[in-house]
């Protein structure tokens, strides 16, 4: 009986983590595309400086890393949780360097969902290994 409840709880946590991670990845992708479109519409193609392009590329890489973690979560929860923690840490470092300290609200919107998903996947993996 207890084993069945743990299995159900692990499954719920896994699905919740996947949904949170995919929503966070969709938000990052939407923000990145909207920012690029707004930049081109306001300044044109030639006015984009190299710093903005590097920052956009870094956010894109972090978004791809997070999306990879979400995709990997279908097969390997522990590896996916590591990738999602790295994504959350990457956003924290990027925001700390670019925006400066005191931008916790920005990180809570971009990095915290990945961290929550990572914790849920890790706990789900732990429960799955206990019930197996």
N, C-alpha and C positions, 0 to 999 in steps of 0.2 A: 504494500500500500504506500509506504513512505517513498519507496523507490520510484513508483509511478508518478507521485507528486513532484519529485525532484526532476524527473524527465520532462514533465509538462512545464515546470518552471524554467528549465534550461531552454526549452523550445520557445517559450514566450520571450525570454531575454534575448535569444538569438534573433528572432524576428523583429523585436523592438530595436535592437542595435542596427540591423540591416536597414530598416526604415529611416532611422535617425541619420545614419551615415549617407544613405542615398539622397535624402532631403538636403543635407549639408552640402553634398557634392553638387547637387542641382543648383543650390543657391550660389555657390562659388562660380560655377559655370555661367549662370545667368548674369551675375555681377561682372564677370570678366568680359563677356560679350557686350553687355550694355555699356561698360566703360570704354571699350575699344570703339564702339559705334559712336558714342558721344564725343570721344576725342577726335575721330576722323571728321565728324560733321562740324565741329566747332573750329578746329585748327587746320583741317586738311591733312593730306597724306604726308606732306613734307615737313610739317611743323612738329611732329612727334620727336621728342628728344630721346637720347639713348638711355637715360636713367629711367624714364617711364617705361620704356620697352623692357628693360631688365627687371624692373619691379613686377610688371605684368607677367613676364615669363616665369619669375619665381612663384608668383601666386598660381599660375597655370600648372607648374610642376607640383606644387603642394596639392592642388586640386586633383591632379592625375594620381598622385600618391594616395590620397584619400579614397578616390574612386577605385583604385586597385585594391585597397584594403577592403572595401565593400564587396567587390567581386570575389576576392579570395575568401571572404567570410562564408561562402557557400560550401567550401571544402575544408579549410583550415582555420579554426577560430583563433587559435593562439597566434599564428603568424599574422592574421588580420588585425588582431588587437595590437600587436607590435607596430604594424604599419600605421594604424590609426593614431597611436600615441606619438609616433614620429611626426605625423601630419600636424597634430595639435601643438607639439613642441616647435615645429617649423613655423607655424603661424605665430606663435608667441614670440619667437626670435625675430621674425620678419617685422611684426608690428612694433616690437621694442626698438628695433634699429631704425625703421622708417618713420614711424609716427612718434616715437619717443615713449618714455615711461608714462604711466597713468592712463593708458588706453585699454583698460580692462574690459570695458564695454564692447569695444571692437573685437577683442579676442573672444569674449563670451559669445559673440555672434558667429565668428568664423572658426575658432578652435575648440571651444567647449563642446559642441555637439560631437565632434570626432572623439574627444576624450571620454564622454559619456558612452558612446558606442563601443569604444575600446574596453572600458570597464565591464560593460554588459557582456561583451563577447568573451572576455577572459573569465568572468564568473560562470557563464554558460559552459565554457570549456571545462572548468573545474568541476561543475556539477555533472557534466557528461562523463568525465573520467571516473567519478565516484560511483555512478550508477552502472557503468560498464563492467 
